[in-house]
Amino acid sequence: MSPCVSVCRMDEKTDICLGCLRTRNELIQWSTLDEDGKFAVWNSIDKRLQARWV
């Protein structure tokens, strides 16, 4: 399952998608990642989301 929410817009300062909170590199690599790699990206997304609300 992809974190994509079909709102693709990159933040110019952070280079993170404002829709799914993935970095440009994470977006590029997503289709080639194994399950562990995708889990790591999901963890990074979770940390970014939590940081937004602190």
PDB file of N, H, CA, C and O in Angstrom:
ATOM      1  N   MET A   1       0.839  -1.179   0.000  1.00  0.00           N
ATOM      2  CA  MET A   1       0.000   0.000   0.000  1.00  0.00           C
ATOM      3  C   MET A   1       0.882   1.239   0.000  1.00  0.00           C
ATOM      4  O   MET A   1       1.804   1.364   0.807  1.00  0.00           O
ATOM      5  N   SER A   2       0.594   2.128  -0.892  1.00  0.00           N
ATOM      6  H   SER A   2      -0.154   2.027  -1.548  1.00  0.00           H
ATOM      7  CA  SER A   2       1.357   3.362  -1.028  1.00  0.00           C
ATOM      8  C   SER A   2       0.770   4.462  -0.149  1.00  0.00           C
ATOM      9  O   SER A   2      -0.443   4.512   0.055  1.00  0.00           O
ATOM     10  N   PRO A   3       1.621   5.344   0.373  1.00  0.00           N
ATOM     11  CA  PRO A   3       1.127   6.464   1.169  1.00  0.00           C
ATOM     12  C   PRO A   3       0.541   7.592   0.322  1.00  0.00           C
ATOM     13  O   PRO A   3       0.082   8.597   0.865  1.00  0.00           O
ATOM     14  N   CYS A   4       0.553   7.439  -0.981  1.00  0.00           N
ATOM     15  H   CYS A   4       0.926   6.623  -1.423  1.00  0.00           H
ATOM     16  CA  CYS A   4       0.068   8.488  -1.878  1.00  0.00           C
ATOM     17  C   CYS A   4      -1.407   8.803  -1.606  1.00  0.00           C
ATOM     18  O   CYS A   4      -2.226   7.900  -1.437  1.00  0.00           O
ATOM     19  N   VAL A   5      -1.725  10.096  -1.567  1.00  0.00           N
ATOM     20  H   VAL A   5      -1.059  10.829  -1.704  1.00  0.00           H
ATOM     21  CA  VAL A   5      -3.109  10.540  -1.397  1.00  0.00           C
ATOM     22  C   VAL A   5      -3.563  11.381  -2.593  1.00  0.00           C
ATOM     23  O   VAL A   5      -4.560  12.100  -2.523  1.00  0.00           O
ATOM     24  N   SER A   6      -2.809  11.271  -3.690  1.00  0.00           N
ATOM     25  H   SER A   6      -1.999  10.687  -3.746  1.00  0.00           H
ATOM     26  CA  SER A   6      -3.107  11.976  -4.947  1.00  0.00           C
ATOM     27  C   SER A   6      -3.114  13.491  -4.801  1.00  0.00           C
ATOM     28  O   SER A   6      -3.847  14.183  -5.507  1.00  0.00           O
ATOM     29  N   VAL A   7      -2.305  14.002  -3.891  1.00  0.00           N
ATOM     30  H   VAL A   7      -1.709  13.440  -3.318  1.00  0.00           H
ATOM     31  CA  VAL A   7      -2.098  15.438  -3.731  1.00  0.00           C
ATOM     32  C   VAL A   7      -0.592  15.651  -3.864  1.00  0.00           C
ATOM     33  O   VAL A   7       0.118  15.754  -2.863  1.00  0.00           O
ATOM     34  N   CYS A   8      -0.117  15.717  -5.091  1.00  0.00           N
ATOM     35  H   CYS A   8      -0.693  15.633  -5.904  1.00  0.00           H
ATOM     36  CA  CYS A   8       1.319  15.778  -5.343  1.00  0.00           C
ATOM     37  C   CYS A   8       1.765  17.230  -5.495  1.00  0.00           C
ATOM     38  O   CYS A   8       1.552  17.866  -6.527  1.00  0.00           O
ATOM     39  N   ARG A   9       2.384  17.724  -4.444  1.00  0.00           N
ATOM     40  H   ARG A   9       2.558  17.208  -3.605  1.00  0.00           H
ATOM     41  CA  ARG A   9       2.926  19.082  -4.467  1.00  0.00           C
ATOM     42  C   ARG A   9       4.124  19.101  -3.524  1.00  0.00           C
ATOM     43  O   ARG A   9       3.999  18.804  -2.336  1.00  0.00           O
ATOM     44  N   MET A  10       5.277  19.452  -4.066  1.00  0.00           N
ATOM     45  H   MET A  10       5.379  19.693  -5.031  1.00  0.00           H
ATOM     46  CA  MET A  10       6.494  19.431  -3.272  1.00  0.00           C
ATOM     47  C   MET A  10       6.692  20.769  -2.560  1.00  0.00           C
ATOM     48  O   MET A  10       6.527  21.834  -3.155  1.00  0.00           O
ATOM     49  N   ASP A  11       7.043  20.696  -1.291  1.00  0.00           N
ATOM     50  H   ASP A  11       7.177  19.831  -0.807  1.00  0.00           H
ATOM     51  CA  ASP A  11       7.401  21.881  -0.530  1.00  0.00           C
ATOM     52  C   ASP A  11       8.789  22.316  -0.979  1.00  0.00           C
ATOM     53  O   ASP A  11       9.725  21.517  -0.958  1.00  0.00           O
ATOM     54  N   GLU A  12       8.932  23.567  -1.384  1.00  0.00           N
ATOM     55  H   GLU A  12       8.172  24.216  -1.402  1.00  0.00           H
ATOM     56  CA  GLU A  12      10.194  24.059  -1.930  1.00  0.00           C
ATOM     57  C   GLU A  12      11.319  24.053  -0.900  1.00  0.00           C
ATOM     58  O   GLU A  12      12.478  23.837  -1.255  1.00  0.00           O
ATOM     59  N   LYS A  13      10.997  24.284   0.358  1.00  0.00           N
ATOM     60  H   LYS A  13      10.055  24.460   0.647  1.00  0.00           H
ATOM     61  CA  LYS A  13      12.027  24.356   1.398  1.00  0.00           C
ATOM     62  C   LYS A  13      12.486  22.977   1.855  1.00  0.00           C
ATOM     63  O   LYS A  13      13.683  22.759   2.039  1.00  0.00           O
ATOM     64  N   THR A  14      11.563  22.051   2.040  1.00  0.00           N
ATOM     65  H   THR A  14      10.590  22.228   1.890  1.00  0.00           H
ATOM     66  CA  THR A  14      11.910  20.746   2.611  1.00  0.00           C
ATOM     67  C   THR A  14      12.063  19.650   1.567  1.00  0.00           C
ATOM     68  O   THR A  14      12.619  18.593   1.864  1.00  0.00           O
ATOM     69  N   ASP A  15      11.579  19.881   0.347  1.00  0.00           N
ATOM     70  H   ASP A  15      11.127  20.740   0.105  1.00  0.00           H
ATOM     71  CA  ASP A  15      11.571  18.875  -0.707  1.00  0.00           C
ATOM     72  C   ASP A  15      10.785  17.630  -0.292  1.00  0.00           C
ATOM     73  O   ASP A  15      11.149  16.501  -0.621  1.00  0.00           O
ATOM     74  N   ILE A  16       9.696  17.876   0.443  1.00  0.00           N
ATOM     75  H   ILE A  16       9.401  18.793   0.710  1.00  0.00           H
ATOM     76  CA  ILE A  16       8.798  16.810   0.892  1.00  0.00           C
ATOM     77  C   ILE A  16       7.424  17.054   0.280  1.00  0.00           C
ATOM     78  O   ILE A  16       6.938  18.185   0.253  1.00  0.00           O
ATOM     79  N   CYS A  17       6.801  15.981  -0.211  1.00  0.00           N
ATOM     80  H   CYS A  17       7.196  15.062  -0.188  1.00  0.00           H
ATOM     81  CA  CYS A  17       5.458  16.088  -0.780  1.00  0.00           C
ATOM     82  C   CYS A  17       4.479  16.486   0.317  1.00  0.00           C
ATOM     83  O   CYS A  17       4.460  15.880   1.388  1.00  0.00           O
ATOM     84  N   LEU A  18       3.679  17.488   0.055  1.00  0.00           N
ATOM     85  H   LEU A  18       3.694  17.980  -0.815  1.00  0.00           H
ATOM     86  CA  LEU A  18       2.707  17.962   1.037  1.00  0.00           C
ATOM     87  C   LEU A  18       1.512  17.020   1.174  1.00  0.00           C
ATOM     88  O   LEU A  18       0.742  17.129   2.129  1.00  0.00           O
ATOM     89  N   GLY A  19       1.357  16.106   0.234  1.00  0.00           N
ATOM     90  H   GLY A  19       1.982  16.017  -0.542  1.00  0.00           H
ATOM     91  CA  GLY A  19       0.263  15.143   0.309  1.00  0.00           C
ATOM     92  C   GLY A  19       0.621  13.922   1.136  1.00  0.00           C
ATOM     93  O   GLY A  19      -0.081  13.582   2.088  1.00  0.00           O
ATOM     94  N   CYS A  20       1.719  13.259   0.773  1.00  0.00           N
ATOM     95  H   CYS A  20       2.289  13.536   0.000  1.00  0.00           H
ATOM     96  CA  CYS A  20       2.061  11.985   1.425  1.00  0.00           C
ATOM     97  C   CYS A  20       3.247  12.089   2.380  1.00  0.00           C
ATOM     98  O   CYS A  20       3.569  11.120   3.067  1.00  0.00           O
ATOM     99  N   LEU A  21       3.892  13.232   2.432  1.00  0.00           N
ATOM    100  H   LEU A  21       3.631  14.019   1.873  1.00  0.00           H
ATOM    101  CA  LEU A  21       5.026  13.491   3.320  1.00  0.00           C
ATOM    102  C   LEU A  21       6.266  12.665   2.999  1.00  0.00           C
ATOM    103  O   LEU A  21       7.107  12.451   3.872  1.00  0.00           O
ATOM    104  N   ARG A  22       6.391  12.196   1.751  1.00  0.00           N
ATOM    105  H   ARG A  22       5.708  12.371   1.042  1.00  0.00           H
ATOM    106  CA  ARG A  22       7.609  11.508   1.341  1.00  0.00           C
ATOM    107  C   ARG A  22       8.572  12.501   0.706  1.00  0.00           C
ATOM    108  O   ARG A  22       8.163  13.488   0.094  1.00  0.00           O
ATOM    109  N   THR A  23       9.865  12.216   0.867  1.00  0.00           N
ATOM    110  H   THR A  23      10.197  11.415   1.364  1.00  0.00           H
ATOM    111  CA  THR A  23      10.883  13.024   0.198  1.00  0.00           C
ATOM    112  C   THR A  23      10.890  12.662  -1.280  1.00  0.00           C
ATOM    113  O   THR A  23      10.322  11.647  -1.685  1.00  0.00           O
ATOM    114  N   ARG A  24      11.530  13.491  -2.071  1.00  0.00           N
ATOM    115  H   ARG A  24      11.991  14.315  -1.743  1.00  0.00           H
ATOM    116  CA  ARG A  24      11.635  13.215  -3.508  1.00  0.00           C
ATOM    117  C   ARG A  24      12.311  11.852  -3.735  1.00  0.00           C
ATOM    118  O   ARG A  24      11.868  11.068  -4.574  1.00  0.00           O
ATOM    119  N   ASN A  25      13.376  11.581  -2.987  1.00  0.00           N
ATOM    120  H   ASN A  25      13.736  12.218  -2.305  1.00  0.00           H
ATOM    121  CA  ASN A  25      14.064  10.298  -3.138  1.00  0.00           C
ATOM    122  C   ASN A  25      13.169   9.126  -2.749  1.00  0.00           C
ATOM    123  O   ASN A  25      13.198   8.085  -3.405  1.00  0.00           O
ATOM    124  N   GLU A  26      12.383   9.280  -1.703  1.00  0.00           N
ATOM    125  H   GLU A  26      12.359  10.126  -1.170  1.00  0.00           H
ATOM    126  CA  GLU A  26      11.465   8.210  -1.299  1.00  0.00           C
ATOM    127  C   GLU A  26      10.419   7.965  -2.379  1.00  0.00           C
ATOM    128  O   GLU A  26      10.044   6.820  -2.633  1.00  0.00           O
ATOM    129  N   LEU A  27       9.948   9.027  -3.012  1.00  0.00           N
ATOM    130  H   LEU A  27      10.252   9.957  -2.806  1.00  0.00           H
ATOM    131  CA  LEU A  27       8.983   8.877  -4.105  1.00  0.00           C
ATOM    132  C   LEU A  27       9.600   8.121  -5.269  1.00  0.00           C
ATOM    133  O   LEU A  27       8.975   7.224  -5.836  1.00  0.00           O
ATOM    134  N   ILE A  28      10.814   8.479  -5.622  1.00  0.00           N
ATOM    135  H   ILE A  28      11.321   9.207  -5.161  1.00  0.00           H
ATOM    136  CA  ILE A  28      11.495   7.846  -6.747  1.00  0.00           C
ATOM    137  C   ILE A  28      11.762   6.373  -6.466  1.00  0.00           C
ATOM    138  O   ILE A  28      11.589   5.532  -7.348  1.00  0.00           O
ATOM    139  N   GLN A  29      12.181   6.059  -5.249  1.00  0.00           N
ATOM    140  H   GLN A  29      12.322   6.743  -4.533  1.00  0.00           H
ATOM    141  CA  GLN A  29      12.593   4.701  -4.907  1.00  0.00           C
ATOM    142  C   GLN A  29      11.432   3.772  -4.548  1.00  0.00           C
ATOM    143  O   GLN A  29      11.616   2.556  -4.513  1.00  0.00           O
ATOM    144  N   TRP A  30      10.261   4.309  -4.286  1.00  0.00           N
ATOM    145  H   TRP A  30      10.112   5.297  -4.314  1.00  0.00           H
ATOM    146  CA  TRP A  30       9.153   3.534  -3.726  1.00  0.00           C
ATOM    147  C   TRP A  30       8.888   2.221  -4.464  1.00  0.00           C
ATOM    148  O   TRP A  30       8.753   1.175  -3.829  1.00  0.00           O
ATOM    149  N   SER A  31       8.814   2.261  -5.771  1.00  0.00           N
ATOM    150  H   SER A  31       8.924   3.111  -6.287  1.00  0.00           H
ATOM    151  CA  SER A  31       8.426   1.058  -6.525  1.00  0.00           C
ATOM    152  C   SER A  31       9.487  -0.033  -6.491  1.00  0.00           C
ATOM    153  O   SER A  31       9.196  -1.181  -6.828  1.00  0.00           O
ATOM    154  N   THR A  32      10.704   0.297  -6.094  1.00  0.00           N
ATOM    155  H   THR A  32      10.941   1.230  -5.820  1.00  0.00           H
ATOM    156  CA  THR A  32      11.762  -0.708  -6.050  1.00  0.00           C
ATOM    157  C   THR A  32      12.083  -1.166  -4.627  1.00  0.00           C
ATOM    158  O   THR A  32      12.907  -2.062  -4.444  1.00  0.00           O
ATOM    159  N   LEU A  33      11.455  -0.574  -3.628  1.00  0.00           N
ATOM    160  H   LEU A  33      10.785   0.153  -3.776  1.00  0.00           H
ATOM    161  CA  LEU A  33      11.724  -0.942  -2.242  1.00  0.00           C
ATOM    162  C   LEU A  33      11.078  -2.278  -1.893  1.00  0.00           C
ATOM    163  O   LEU A  33       9.993  -2.602  -2.375  1.00  0.00           O
ATOM    164  N   ASP A  34      11.766  -3.055  -1.043  1.00  0.00           N
ATOM    165  H   ASP A  34      12.648  -2.792  -0.651  1.00  0.00           H
ATOM    166  CA  ASP A  34      11.158  -4.263  -0.505  1.00  0.00           C
ATOM    167  C   ASP A  34      10.274  -3.869   0.683  1.00  0.00           C
ATOM    168  O   ASP A  34      10.175  -2.689   1.020  1.00  0.00           O
ATOM    169  N   GLU A  35       9.644  -4.838   1.303  1.00  0.00           N
ATOM    170  H   GLU A  35       9.724  -5.797   1.030  1.00  0.00           H
ATOM    171  CA  GLU A  35       8.713  -4.538   2.397  1.00  0.00           C
ATOM    172  C   GLU A  35       9.402  -3.822   3.563  1.00  0.00           C
ATOM    173  O   GLU A  35       8.817  -2.918   4.160  1.00  0.00           O
ATOM    174  N   ASP A  36      10.634  -4.215   3.892  1.00  0.00           N
ATOM    175  H   ASP A  36      11.109  -4.949   3.407  1.00  0.00           H
ATOM    176  CA  ASP A  36      11.366  -3.541   4.968  1.00  0.00           C
ATOM    177  C   ASP A  36      11.648  -2.088   4.615  1.00  0.00           C
ATOM    178  O   ASP A  36      11.541  -1.207   5.467  1.00  0.00           O
ATOM    179  N   GLY A  37      12.008  -1.838   3.367  1.00  0.00           N
ATOM    180  H   GLY A  37      12.095  -2.554   2.674  1.00  0.00           H
ATOM    181  CA  GLY A  37      12.261  -0.475   2.924  1.00  0.00           C
ATOM    182  C   GLY A  37      11.012   0.385   2.980  1.00  0.00           C
ATOM    183  O   GLY A  37      11.066   1.541   3.398  1.00  0.00           O
ATOM    184  N   LYS A  38       9.890  -0.177   2.559  1.00  0.00           N
ATOM    185  H   LYS A  38       9.847  -1.117   2.218  1.00  0.00           H
ATOM    186  CA  LYS A  38       8.625   0.559   2.610  1.00  0.00           C
ATOM    187  C   LYS A  38       8.209   0.826   4.052  1.00  0.00           C
ATOM    188  O   LYS A  38       7.688   1.895   4.368  1.00  0.00           O
ATOM    189  N   PHE A  39       8.442  -0.152   4.923  1.00  0.00           N
ATOM    190  H   PHE A  39       8.866  -1.021   4.666  1.00  0.00           H
ATOM    191  CA  PHE A  39       8.138   0.035   6.341  1.00  0.00           C
ATOM    192  C   PHE A  39       8.978   1.182   6.913  1.00  0.00           C
ATOM    193  O   PHE A  39       8.480   1.982   7.705  1.00  0.00           O
ATOM    194  N   ALA A  40      10.237   1.261   6.514  1.00  0.00           N
ATOM    195  H   ALA A  40      10.641   0.611   5.871  1.00  0.00           H
ATOM    196  CA  ALA A  40      11.113   2.344   6.975  1.00  0.00           C
ATOM    197  C   ALA A  40      10.600   3.702   6.503  1.00  0.00           C
ATOM    198  O   ALA A  40      10.638   4.678   7.253  1.00  0.00           O
ATOM    199  N   VAL A  41      10.123   3.767   5.265  1.00  0.00           N
ATOM    200  H   VAL A  41      10.092   2.974   4.656  1.00  0.00           H
ATOM    201  CA  VAL A  41       9.558   5.019   4.748  1.00  0.00           C
ATOM    202  C   VAL A  41       8.308   5.392   5.541  1.00  0.00           C
ATOM    203  O   VAL A  41       8.131   6.553   5.911  1.00  0.00           O
ATOM    204  N   TRP A  42       7.444   4.416   5.803  1.00  0.00           N
ATOM    205  H   TRP A  42       7.588   3.473   5.503  1.00  0.00           H
ATOM    206  CA  TRP A  42       6.243   4.692   6.602  1.00  0.00           C
ATOM    207  C   TRP A  42       6.618   5.237   7.977  1.00  0.00           C
ATOM    208  O   TRP A  42       5.961   6.147   8.481  1.00  0.00           O
ATOM    209  N   ASN A  43       7.664   4.691   8.583  1.00  0.00           N
ATOM    210  H   ASN A  43       8.198   3.952   8.173  1.00  0.00           H
ATOM    211  CA  ASN A  43       8.123   5.198   9.882  1.00  0.00           C
ATOM    212  C   ASN A  43       8.599   6.640   9.765  1.00  0.00           C
ATOM    213  O   ASN A  43       8.328   7.458  10.644  1.00  0.00           O
ATOM    214  N   SER A  44       9.307   6.953   8.684  1.00  0.00           N
ATOM    215  H   SER A  44       9.527   6.288   7.971  1.00  0.00           H
ATOM    216  CA  SER A  44       9.757   8.329   8.471  1.00  0.00           C
ATOM    217  C   SER A  44       8.577   9.275   8.291  1.00  0.00           C
ATOM    218  O   SER A  44       8.575  10.388   8.816  1.00  0.00           O
ATOM    219  N   ILE A  45       7.576   8.821   7.545  1.00  0.00           N
ATOM    220  H   ILE A  45       7.578   7.917   7.118  1.00  0.00           H
ATOM    221  CA  ILE A  45       6.363   9.626   7.350  1.00  0.00           C
ATOM    222  C   ILE A  45       5.695   9.895   8.694  1.00  0.00           C
ATOM    223  O   ILE A  45       5.281  11.019   8.978  1.00  0.00           O
ATOM    224  N   ASP A  46       5.595   8.856   9.514  1.00  0.00           N
ATOM    225  H   ASP A  46       5.932   7.943   9.283  1.00  0.00           H
ATOM    226  CA  ASP A  46       4.969   9.006  10.832  1.00  0.00           C
ATOM    227  C   ASP A  46       5.717  10.038  11.673  1.00  0.00           C
ATOM    228  O   ASP A  46       5.091  10.865  12.335  1.00  0.00           O
ATOM    229  N   LYS A  47       7.037   9.998  11.655  1.00  0.00           N
ATOM    230  H   LYS A  47       7.546   9.326  11.117  1.00  0.00           H
ATOM    231  CA  LYS A  47       7.836  10.968  12.414  1.00  0.00           C
ATOM    232  C   LYS A  47       7.634  12.383  11.880  1.00  0.00           C
ATOM    233  O   LYS A  47       7.544  13.331  12.659  1.00  0.00           O
ATOM    234  N   ARG A  48       7.561  12.533  10.558  1.00  0.00           N
ATOM    235  H   ARG A  48       7.634  11.763   9.924  1.00  0.00           H
ATOM    236  CA  ARG A  48       7.318  13.861   9.977  1.00  0.00           C
ATOM    237  C   ARG A  48       5.941  14.378  10.364  1.00  0.00           C
ATOM    238  O   ARG A  48       5.780  15.558  10.676  1.00  0.00           O
ATOM    239  N   LEU A  49       4.957  13.500  10.343  1.00  0.00           N
ATOM    240  H   LEU A  49       5.088  12.541  10.089  1.00  0.00           H
ATOM    241  CA  LEU A  49       3.595  13.885  10.709  1.00  0.00           C
ATOM    242  C   LEU A  49       3.548  14.320  12.173  1.00  0.00           C
ATOM    243  O   LEU A  49       2.937  15.338  12.497  1.00  0.00           O
ATOM    244  N   GLN A  50       4.181  13.566  13.046  1.00  0.00           N
ATOM    245  H   GLN A  50       4.678  12.739  12.783  1.00  0.00           H
ATOM    246  CA  GLN A  50       4.215  13.922  14.466  1.00  0.00           C
ATOM    247  C   GLN A  50       4.929  15.250  14.681  1.00  0.00           C
ATOM    248  O   GLN A  50       4.515  16.042  15.528  1.00  0.00           O
ATOM    249  N   ALA A  51       5.980  15.501  13.938  1.00  0.00           N
ATOM    250  H   ALA A  51       6.316  14.858  13.250  1.00  0.00           H
ATOM    251  CA  ALA A  51       6.733  16.753  14.080  1.00  0.00           C
ATOM    252  C   ALA A  51       5.888  17.960  13.682  1.00  0.00           C
ATOM    253  O   ALA A  51       6.083  19.055  14.209  1.00  0.00           O
ATOM    254  N   ARG A  52       4.960  17.768  12.763  1.00  0.00           N
ATOM    255  H   ARG A  52       4.802  16.878  12.335  1.00  0.00           H
ATOM    256  CA  ARG A  52       4.073  18.861  12.346  1.00  0.00           C
ATOM    257  C   ARG A  52       3.190  19.347  13.476  1.00  0.00           C
ATOM    258  O   ARG A  52       2.843  20.527  13.529  1.00  0.00           O
ATOM    259  N   TRP A  53       2.822  18.455  14.379  1.00  0.00           N
ATOM    260  H   TRP A  53       3.103  17.496  14.335  1.00  0.00           H
ATOM    261  CA  TRP A  53       1.863  18.779  15.416  1.00  0.00           C
ATOM    262  C   TRP A  53       2.503  19.047  16.762  1.00  0.00           C
ATOM    263  O   TRP A  53       1.800  19.178  17.765  1.00  0.00           O
ATOM    264  N   VAL A  54       3.818  19.132  16.803  1.00  0.00           N
ATOM    265  H   VAL A  54       4.388  19.026  15.989  1.00  0.00           H
ATOM    266  CA  VAL A  54       4.507  19.412  18.083  1.00  0.00           C
ATOM    267  C   VAL A  54       4.766  20.880  18.202  1.00  0.00           C
ATOM    268  O   VAL A  54       5.334  21.327  19.198  1.00  0.00           O
TER     269      VAL A  54
END
